[in-house]
Amino acid sequence: MNRQHNAKLRHEGGKRLRTGSAGRVSVADGPYAEAQEVIGGLFVIEAKDYSEAVTVASSCPHVRYGWIELREVEPT
């Protein structure tokens, strides 16, 4: 696993996953992070593209309780 300890999230691109009222995960373009938001935690996953990352993140139980924002890591 290639861990990047000195990295930041990219501002452009990204996806946001949220479970809708029918229990299905919806995917929207993002990111939506704003200055007043605080990151509650993060998981680092390795994926070849956003499509693969959406597949991995859709199976995460946390998506039922809010949203998951997918962002690329930009090495610093």
Biopython code that builds the backbone (N, CA, C, O; Angstrom):
import numpy as np
from Bio.PDB.StructureBuilder import StructureBuilder

atoms = [
    (1, "MET", "N", (0.844, -1.177, 0.000)),
    (1, "MET", "CA", (0.000, 0.000, 0.000)),
    (1, "MET", "C", (0.888, 1.237, 0.000)),
    (1, "MET", "O", (1.864, 1.301, 0.747)),
    (2, "ASN", "N", (0.564, 2.196, -0.812)),
    (2, "ASN", "CA", (1.324, 3.429, -0.912)),
    (2, "ASN", "C", (0.633, 4.507, -0.077)),
    (2, "ASN", "O", (-0.334, 5.117, -0.533)),
    (3, "ARG", "N", (1.115, 4.741, 1.121)),
    (3, "ARG", "CA", (0.508, 5.751, 1.995)),
    (3, "ARG", "C", (1.181, 7.090, 1.781)),
    (3, "ARG", "O", (2.407, 7.183, 1.732)),
    (4, "GLN", "N", (0.375, 8.119, 1.654)),
    (4, "GLN", "CA", (0.900, 9.463, 1.454)),
    (4, "GLN", "C", (0.603, 10.269, 2.704)),
    (4, "GLN", "O", (-0.508, 10.772, 2.871)),
    (5, "HIS", "N", (1.589, 10.396, 3.583)),
    (5, "HIS", "CA", (1.372, 11.085, 4.844)),
    (5, "HIS", "C", (1.360, 12.598, 4.679)),
    (5, "HIS", "O", (0.678, 13.294, 5.431)),
    (6, "ASN", "N", (2.095, 13.112, 3.716)),
    (6, "ASN", "CA", (2.132, 14.546, 3.464)),
    (6, "ASN", "C", (1.348, 14.818, 2.192)),
    (6, "ASN", "O", (1.922, 14.901, 1.105)),
    (7, "ALA", "N", (0.069, 14.953, 2.327)),
    (7, "ALA", "CA", (-0.782, 15.139, 1.159)),
    (7, "ALA", "C", (-1.967, 16.021, 1.525)),
    (7, "ALA", "O", (-2.283, 16.209, 2.700)),
    (8, "LYS", "N", (-2.612, 16.556, 0.502)),
    (8, "LYS", "CA", (-3.834, 17.334, 0.714)),
    (8, "LYS", "C", (-4.869, 16.890, -0.304)),
    (8, "LYS", "O", (-4.534, 16.245, -1.298)),
    (9, "LEU", "N", (-6.126, 17.236, -0.057)),
    (9, "LEU", "CA", (-7.191, 16.884, -0.980)),
    (9, "LEU", "C", (-7.210, 17.872, -2.134)),
    (9, "LEU", "O", (-7.033, 19.074, -1.934)),
    (10, "ARG", "N", (-7.424, 17.364, -3.339)),
    (10, "ARG", "CA", (-7.540, 18.243, -4.510)),
    (10, "ARG", "C", (-8.854, 19.010, -4.428)),
    (10, "ARG", "O", (-9.848, 18.499, -3.912)),
    (11, "HIS", "N", (-8.852, 20.225, -4.934)),
    (11, "HIS", "CA", (-10.058, 21.055, -4.902)),
    (11, "HIS", "C", (-11.010, 20.742, -6.052)),
    (11, "HIS", "O", (-12.227, 20.845, -5.901)),
    (12, "GLU", "N", (-10.456, 20.359, -7.201)),
    (12, "GLU", "CA", (-11.297, 20.110, -8.369)),
    (12, "GLU", "C", (-11.695, 18.632, -8.433)),
    (12, "GLU", "O", (-11.081, 17.772, -7.800)),
    (13, "GLY", "N", (-12.730, 18.373, -9.210)),
    (13, "GLY", "CA", (-13.187, 16.989, -9.367)),
    (13, "GLY", "C", (-13.899, 16.511, -8.125)),
    (13, "GLY", "O", (-14.362, 17.313, -7.313)),
    (14, "GLY", "N", (-13.984, 15.231, -7.981)),
    (14, "GLY", "CA", (-14.606, 14.651, -6.808)),
    (14, "GLY", "C", (-16.024, 14.181, -7.069)),
    (14, "GLY", "O", (-16.652, 14.539, -8.066)),
    (15, "LYS", "N", (-16.498, 13.385, -6.160)),
    (15, "LYS", "CA", (-17.865, 12.868, -6.207)),
    (15, "LYS", "C", (-18.428, 12.882, -4.798)),
    (15, "LYS", "O", (-17.672, 12.827, -3.828)),
    (16, "ARG", "N", (-19.742, 12.955, -4.674)),
    (16, "ARG", "CA", (-20.410, 12.893, -3.383)),
    (16, "ARG", "C", (-21.471, 11.809, -3.450)),
    (16, "ARG", "O", (-22.326, 11.815, -4.335)),
    (17, "LEU", "N", (-21.407, 10.879, -2.507)),
    (17, "LEU", "CA", (-22.363, 9.775, -2.439)),
    (17, "LEU", "C", (-23.297, 9.999, -1.270)),
    (17, "LEU", "O", (-22.867, 10.409, -0.192)),
    (18, "ARG", "N", (-24.581, 9.729, -1.479)),
    (18, "ARG", "CA", (-25.589, 9.864, -0.433)),
    (18, "ARG", "C", (-26.671, 8.827, -0.681)),
    (18, "ARG", "O", (-27.012, 8.541, -1.828)),
    (19, "THR", "N", (-27.212, 8.264, 0.394)),
    (19, "THR", "CA", (-28.302, 7.312, 0.278)),
    (19, "THR", "C", (-29.616, 8.079, 0.253)),
    (19, "THR", "O", (-29.881, 8.896, 1.135)),
    (20, "GLY", "N", (-30.435, 7.815, -0.757)),
    (20, "GLY", "CA", (-31.710, 8.496, -0.899)),
    (20, "GLY", "C", (-32.810, 7.819, -0.105)),
    (20, "GLY", "O", (-32.569, 6.833, 0.592)),
    (21, "SER", "N", (-34.019, 8.351, -0.214)),
    (21, "SER", "CA", (-35.159, 7.837, 0.546)),
    (21, "SER", "C", (-35.527, 6.412, 0.139)),
    (21, "SER", "O", (-36.113, 5.678, 0.935)),
    (22, "ALA", "N", (-35.195, 6.012, -1.082)),
    (22, "ALA", "CA", (-35.502, 4.650, -1.538)),
    (22, "ALA", "C", (-34.405, 3.663, -1.134)),
    (22, "ALA", "O", (-34.480, 2.479, -1.465)),
    (23, "GLY", "N", (-33.383, 4.151, -0.417)),
    (23, "GLY", "CA", (-32.303, 3.279, 0.024)),
    (23, "GLY", "C", (-31.228, 3.047, -1.016)),
    (23, "GLY", "O", (-30.336, 2.224, -0.810)),
    (24, "ARG", "N", (-31.298, 3.758, -2.130)),
    (24, "ARG", "CA", (-30.281, 3.617, -3.173)),
    (24, "ARG", "C", (-29.255, 4.730, -3.050)),
    (24, "ARG", "O", (-29.581, 5.860, -2.688)),
    (25, "VAL", "N", (-28.015, 4.392, -3.355)),
    (25, "VAL", "CA", (-26.931, 5.369, -3.296)),
    (25, "VAL", "C", (-26.943, 6.206, -4.566)),
    (25, "VAL", "O", (-26.925, 5.669, -5.673)),
    (26, "SER", "N", (-26.975, 7.521, -4.399)),
    (26, "SER", "CA", (-26.884, 8.415, -5.548)),
    (26, "SER", "C", (-25.498, 9.053, -5.564)),
    (26, "SER", "O", (-24.874, 9.246, -4.521)),
    (27, "VAL", "N", (-25.034, 9.374, -6.759)),
    (27, "VAL", "CA", (-23.705, 9.953, -6.942)),
    (27, "VAL", "C", (-23.867, 11.284, -7.671)),
    (27, "VAL", "O", (-24.524, 11.365, -8.708)),
    (28, "ALA", "N", (-23.250, 12.334, -7.104)),
    (28, "ALA", "CA", (-23.283, 13.656, -7.727)),
    (28, "ALA", "C", (-21.854, 14.160, -7.862)),
    (28, "ALA", "O", (-20.965, 13.749, -7.117)),
    (29, "ASP", "N", (-21.642, 15.054, -8.820)),
    (29, "ASP", "CA", (-20.322, 15.669, -8.951)),
    (29, "ASP", "C", (-20.063, 16.554, -7.749)),
    (29, "ASP", "O", (-20.995, 17.113, -7.170)),
    (30, "GLY", "N", (-18.828, 16.681, -7.379)),
    (30, "GLY", "CA", (-18.435, 17.490, -6.219)),
    (30, "GLY", "C", (-17.088, 18.098, -6.502)),
    (30, "GLY", "O", (-16.712, 18.172, -7.672)),
    (31, "PRO", "N", (-16.355, 18.525, -5.549)),
    (31, "PRO", "CA", (-16.610, 18.448, -4.110)),
    (31, "PRO", "C", (-17.477, 19.605, -3.629)),
    (31, "PRO", "O", (-17.692, 20.582, -4.346)),
    (32, "TYR", "N", (-17.960, 19.475, -2.421)),
    (32, "TYR", "CA", (-18.821, 20.492, -1.833)),
    (32, "TYR", "C", (-18.275, 21.023, -0.516)),
    (32, "TYR", "O", (-18.980, 21.735, 0.199)),
    (33, "ALA", "N", (-17.046, 20.694, -0.188)),
    (33, "ALA", "CA", (-16.457, 21.149, 1.076)),
    (33, "ALA", "C", (-16.410, 22.669, 1.103)),
    (33, "ALA", "O", (-16.004, 23.311, 0.134)),
    (34, "GLU", "N", (-16.825, 23.224, 2.213)),
    (34, "GLU", "CA", (-16.802, 24.663, 2.402)),
    (34, "GLU", "C", (-16.017, 24.977, 3.663)),
    (34, "GLU", "O", (-15.717, 24.085, 4.457)),
    (35, "ALA", "N", (-15.695, 26.222, 3.838)),
    (35, "ALA", "CA", (-14.839, 26.628, 4.949)),
    (35, "ALA", "C", (-15.433, 26.269, 6.310)),
    (35, "ALA", "O", (-14.685, 25.984, 7.246)),
    (36, "GLN", "N", (-16.762, 26.275, 6.440)),
    (36, "GLN", "CA", (-17.362, 26.003, 7.739)),
    (36, "GLN", "C", (-17.508, 24.507, 8.017)),
    (36, "GLN", "O", (-17.885, 24.131, 9.127)),
    (37, "GLU", "N", (-17.224, 23.657, 7.056)),
    (37, "GLU", "CA", (-17.345, 22.219, 7.266)),
    (37, "GLU", "C", (-16.090, 21.665, 7.924)),
    (37, "GLU", "O", (-14.984, 22.165, 7.719)),
    (38, "VAL", "N", (-16.286, 20.642, 8.702)),
    (38, "VAL", "CA", (-15.189, 19.968, 9.371)),
    (38, "VAL", "C", (-15.202, 18.514, 8.928)),
    (38, "VAL", "O", (-16.263, 17.892, 8.867)),
    (39, "ILE", "N", (-14.034, 17.968, 8.619)),
    (39, "ILE", "CA", (-13.950, 16.565, 8.236)),
    (39, "ILE", "C", (-14.088, 15.729, 9.496)),
    (39, "ILE", "O", (-13.329, 15.900, 10.450)),
    (40, "GLY", "N", (-15.064, 14.821, 9.497)),
    (40, "GLY", "CA", (-15.309, 13.975, 10.655)),
    (40, "GLY", "C", (-14.426, 12.745, 10.689)),
    (40, "GLY", "O", (-14.391, 12.039, 11.698)),
    (41, "GLY", "N", (-13.729, 12.480, 9.632)),
    (41, "GLY", "CA", (-12.849, 11.326, 9.531)),
    (41, "GLY", "C", (-12.612, 11.032, 8.075)),
    (41, "GLY", "O", (-13.256, 11.606, 7.197)),
    (42, "LEU", "N", (-11.684, 10.135, 7.824)),
    (42, "LEU", "CA", (-11.444, 9.797, 6.430)),
    (42, "LEU", "C", (-10.898, 8.391, 6.299)),
    (42, "LEU", "O", (-10.289, 7.838, 7.215)),
    (43, "PHE", "N", (-11.134, 7.849, 5.155)),
    (43, "PHE", "CA", (-10.587, 6.563, 4.747)),
    (43, "PHE", "C", (-9.782, 6.831, 3.488)),
    (43, "PHE", "O", (-10.195, 7.632, 2.649)),
    (44, "VAL", "N", (-8.667, 6.190, 3.347)),
    (44, "VAL", "CA", (-7.886, 6.285, 2.127)),
    (44, "VAL", "C", (-8.054, 4.969, 1.384)),
    (44, "VAL", "O", (-7.757, 3.898, 1.913)),
    (45, "ILE", "N", (-8.534, 5.067, 0.149)),
    (45, "ILE", "CA", (-8.679, 3.874, -0.684)),
    (45, "ILE", "C", (-7.860, 4.093, -1.952)),
    (45, "ILE", "O", (-7.652, 5.226, -2.386)),
    (46, "GLU", "N", (-7.410, 3.015, -2.523)),
    (46, "GLU", "CA", (-6.710, 3.088, -3.796)),
    (46, "GLU", "C", (-7.649, 2.591, -4.883)),
    (46, "GLU", "O", (-8.219, 1.505, -4.777)),
    (47, "ALA", "N", (-7.804, 3.390, -5.923)),
    (47, "ALA", "CA", (-8.674, 3.041, -7.039)),
    (47, "ALA", "C", (-8.065, 3.604, -8.313)),
    (47, "ALA", "O", (-7.348, 4.604, -8.282)),
    (48, "LYS", "N", (-8.355, 2.952, -9.433)),
    (48, "LYS", "CA", (-7.778, 3.414, -10.703)),
    (48, "LYS", "C", (-8.462, 4.675, -11.224)),
    (48, "LYS", "O", (-7.859, 5.435, -11.982)),
    (49, "ASP", "N", (-9.731, 4.907, -10.820)),
    (49, "ASP", "CA", (-10.458, 6.096, -11.252)),
    (49, "ASP", "C", (-11.654, 6.319, -10.319)),
    (49, "ASP", "O", (-11.882, 5.540, -9.393)),
    (50, "TYR", "N", (-12.408, 7.387, -10.574)),
    (50, "TYR", "CA", (-13.554, 7.680, -9.720)),
    (50, "TYR", "C", (-14.630, 6.603, -9.801)),
    (50, "TYR", "O", (-15.318, 6.350, -8.811)),
    (51, "SER", "N", (-14.787, 5.975, -10.940)),
    (51, "SER", "CA", (-15.783, 4.919, -11.085)),
    (51, "SER", "C", (-15.502, 3.770, -10.115)),
    (51, "SER", "O", (-16.409, 3.281, -9.442)),
    (52, "GLU", "N", (-14.256, 3.350, -10.051)),
    (52, "GLU", "CA", (-13.890, 2.280, -9.123)),
    (52, "GLU", "C", (-14.027, 2.752, -7.673)),
    (52, "GLU", "O", (-14.465, 1.990, -6.812)),
    (53, "ALA", "N", (-13.660, 3.993, -7.405)),
    (53, "ALA", "CA", (-13.789, 4.533, -6.050)),
    (53, "ALA", "C", (-15.255, 4.595, -5.614)),
    (53, "ALA", "O", (-15.561, 4.324, -4.453)),
    (54, "VAL", "N", (-16.163, 4.945, -6.525)),
    (54, "VAL", "CA", (-17.596, 4.967, -6.214)),
    (54, "VAL", "C", (-18.072, 3.563, -5.855)),
    (54, "VAL", "O", (-18.843, 3.399, -4.909)),
    (55, "THR", "N", (-17.633, 2.566, -6.581)),
    (55, "THR", "CA", (-18.019, 1.176, -6.297)),
    (55, "THR", "C", (-17.573, 0.776, -4.903)),
    (55, "THR", "O", (-18.343, 0.180, -4.150)),
    (56, "VAL", "N", (-16.335, 1.098, -4.553)),
    (56, "VAL", "CA", (-15.812, 0.756, -3.225)),
    (56, "VAL", "C", (-16.576, 1.509, -2.142)),
    (56, "VAL", "O", (-17.013, 0.907, -1.162)),
    (57, "ALA", "N", (-16.740, 2.815, -2.308)),
    (57, "ALA", "CA", (-17.381, 3.641, -1.283)),
    (57, "ALA", "C", (-18.867, 3.342, -1.124)),
    (57, "ALA", "O", (-19.414, 3.531, -0.037)),
    (58, "SER", "N", (-19.530, 2.882, -2.175)),
    (58, "SER", "CA", (-20.963, 2.568, -2.095)),
    (58, "SER", "C", (-21.252, 1.446, -1.119)),
    (58, "SER", "O", (-22.357, 1.360, -0.584)),
    (59, "SER", "N", (-20.272, 0.580, -0.878)),
    (59, "SER", "CA", (-20.484, -0.530, 0.045)),
    (59, "SER", "C", (-20.173, -0.157, 1.489)),
    (59, "SER", "O", (-20.344, -0.982, 2.387)),
    (60, "CYS", "N", (-19.720, 1.067, 1.727)),
    (60, "CYS", "CA", (-19.384, 1.508, 3.081)),
    (60, "CYS", "C", (-20.671, 1.801, 3.862)),
    (60, "CYS", "O", (-21.535, 2.521, 3.362)),
    (61, "PRO", "N", (-20.815, 1.266, 5.061)),
    (61, "PRO", "CA", (-22.039, 1.505, 5.837)),
    (61, "PRO", "C", (-22.245, 2.968, 6.222)),
    (61, "PRO", "O", (-23.373, 3.355, 6.527)),
    (62, "HIS", "N", (-21.210, 3.785, 6.220)),
    (62, "HIS", "CA", (-21.334, 5.186, 6.608)),
    (62, "HIS", "C", (-22.210, 5.994, 5.643)),
    (62, "HIS", "O", (-22.757, 7.029, 6.024)),
    (63, "VAL", "N", (-22.342, 5.533, 4.415)),
    (63, "VAL", "CA", (-23.130, 6.285, 3.428)),
    (63, "VAL", "C", (-24.616, 6.329, 3.813)),
    (63, "VAL", "O", (-25.349, 7.183, 3.316)),
    (64, "ARG", "N", (-25.066, 5.433, 4.682)),
    (64, "ARG", "CA", (-26.471, 5.442, 5.127)),
    (64, "ARG", "C", (-26.770, 6.553, 6.115)),
    (64, "ARG", "O", (-27.938, 6.874, 6.334)),
    (65, "TYR", "N", (-25.743, 7.153, 6.724)),
    (65, "TYR", "CA", (-25.950, 8.112, 7.808)),
    (65, "TYR", "C", (-25.566, 9.538, 7.452)),
    (65, "TYR", "O", (-25.506, 10.389, 8.339)),
    (66, "GLY", "N", (-25.315, 9.815, 6.229)),
    (66, "GLY", "CA", (-24.896, 11.143, 5.795)),
    (66, "GLY", "C", (-24.439, 11.069, 4.366)),
    (66, "GLY", "O", (-25.186, 10.625, 3.494)),
    (67, "TRP", "N", (-23.223, 11.496, 4.112)),
    (67, "TRP", "CA", (-22.684, 11.397, 2.759)),
    (67, "TRP", "C", (-21.205, 11.055, 2.830)),
    (67, "TRP", "O", (-20.549, 11.205, 3.861)),
    (68, "ILE", "N", (-20.717, 10.595, 1.706)),
    (68, "ILE", "CA", (-19.289, 10.313, 1.536)),
    (68, "ILE", "C", (-18.811, 11.153, 0.384)),
    (68, "ILE", "O", (-19.394, 11.132, -0.700)),
    (69, "GLU", "N", (-17.753, 11.889, 0.619)),
    (69, "GLU", "CA", (-17.171, 12.698, -0.437)),
    (69, "GLU", "C", (-15.888, 12.024, -0.902)),
    (69, "GLU", "O", (-15.007, 11.717, -0.099)),
    (70, "LEU", "N", (-15.799, 11.803, -2.190)),
    (70, "LEU", "CA", (-14.600, 11.202, -2.781)),
    (70, "LEU", "C", (-13.749, 12.295, -3.390)),
    (70, "LEU", "O", (-14.233, 13.092, -4.193)),
    (71, "ARG", "N", (-12.486, 12.338, -3.012)),
    (71, "ARG", "CA", (-11.559, 13.328, -3.545)),
    (71, "ARG", "C", (-10.223, 12.669, -3.800)),
    (71, "ARG", "O", (-9.835, 11.735, -3.100)),
    (72, "GLU", "N", (-9.526, 13.156, -4.800)),
    (72, "GLU", "CA", (-8.168, 12.688, -5.050)),
    (72, "GLU", "C", (-7.211, 13.323, -4.041)),
    (72, "GLU", "O", (-7.441, 14.432, -3.559)),
    (73, "VAL", "N", (-6.150, 12.608, -3.738)),
    (73, "VAL", "CA", (-5.109, 13.141, -2.875)),
    (73, "VAL", "C", (-4.030, 13.742, -3.764)),
    (73, "VAL", "O", (-3.593, 13.135, -4.741)),
    (74, "GLU", "N", (-3.615, 14.943, -3.401)),
    (74, "GLU", "CA", (-2.567, 15.642, -4.142)),
    (74, "GLU", "C", (-1.317, 15.677, -3.281)),
    (74, "GLU", "O", (-1.299, 16.346, -2.247)),
    (75, "PRO", "N", (-0.272, 14.970, -3.689)),
    (75, "PRO", "CA", (0.960, 14.984, -2.880)),
    (75, "PRO", "C", (1.512, 16.396, -2.755)),
    (75, "PRO", "O", (1.448, 17.182, -3.701)),
    (76, "THR", "N", (2.047, 16.710, -1.597)),
    (76, "THR", "CA", (2.614, 18.046, -1.379)),
    (76, "THR", "C", (4.122, 17.965, -1.279)),
    (76, "THR", "O", (4.785, 18.986, -1.096)),
]
sb = StructureBuilder()
sb.init_structure("model")
sb.init_model(0)
sb.init_chain("A")
sb.init_seg("    ")
for serial, (resi, resn, name, xyz) in enumerate(atoms, 1):
    if name == "N":
        sb.init_residue(resn, " ", resi, " ")
    sb.init_atom(name, np.array(xyz, "f"), 0.0, 1.0, " ", f" {name:<3s}", serial, name[0])
structure = sb.get_structure()
